[in-house]
Amino acid sequence: MSALLEVRALTRSFRRGGREVAALDDVSLDLARGQTLALVGPSGSGKSTLARIVMRLIEPDRGTIRFDGVDLLAARGEMLRLLRPRFQMVFQEPLAAFNPRASVARVLDDPLRIHGLADSAARPAAIAALLERVGLEQNLAGRRIHEISGGQRQRVAIARAIATRPALLVLDEAVSALDVTVRADILTLLRDLQRNENLAYLFISHDRAVVSAFADRIAIMDRGRIVETGAAAAVVAAPQSATGKALVDAMPRLVLGNAAT
């Protein structure tokens, strides 16, 4: 499979307590279309920093990113505006990402309107179709974000992310705040969307059980570096790095759909 996302030698430092700390140190990875690459590692290992650089929310000190053959870090202005619909992010807690008093319809209307994907007459039907795609009833459109459950909010967040027909979703701890049953349902939804639409997922998580059940490949991060990468089954079965061994030793089992890991 050809790489949709190519990250090369990303480096990013921050100043903390009067000293410079390397959040990312020479990080490189590839992600193919239709594939899930999980980033796993202890807190502070650089996973979320990498996610935010890929999303162009922060800039690296050095390195390159190519998205579908385009130099993403060189994109500015109109070029970046045209690229943004093709890579979207789902955060851990939608209440922090959305106005909690906004209606579900308003949350889903925004990307359709901003990116010119549907005119005002067509948007109600487009919103209804998005809700259906993520397994929600159409009558939820009039409810406010703070009035619906955590699982429903995360489905709305996914609906908003796929509204722009992206090729890549960056999922930053997107299921970690959910209880076990809801988490499995959301992962099944994400898997179905991936199969139907050939989506690539950069899946950031601290939950090794979820990662082992859901990912095609795993990249293990520690102190800003990728210390191990490989097929998920191989990494889980025989991790080569000290960090990987520690993570796998602590890994519980998870049942996802009809499969157990």
Sequence and secondary structure as in RCSB ss.txt:
>XXXX:A:sequence
MSALLEVRALTRSFRRGGREVAALDDVSLDLARGQTLALVGPSGSGKSTLARIVMRLIEPDRGTIRFDGVDLLAA
RGEMLRLLRPRFQMVFQEPLAAFNPRASVARVLDDPLRIHGLADSAARPAAIAALLERVGLEQNLAGRRIHEISG
GQRQRVAIARAIATRPALLVLDEAVSALDVTVRADILTLLRDLQRNENLAYLFISHDRAVVSAFADRIAIMDRGR
IVETGAAAAVVAAPQSATGKALVDAMPRLVLGNAAT
>XXXX:A:secstr
  EEEEEEEEEEEEEETTEEEEEEEEEEEEEETT EEEEE STTSSHHHHHHHHTTSS  SEEEEEETTEEGGG 
 HHHHHHHGGGEEEE S HHHHS TTSBHHHHHHHHHHHTTSS TTTHHHHHHHHHHHTT  GGGGGSBGGGS H
HHHHHHHHHHHHTT  SEEEEESTTTTS HHHHHHHHHHHHHHHHHHT EEEEEES HHHHHHH SEEEEEETTE
EEEEEEHHHHHHS  SHHHHHHHHT    EETTEE 
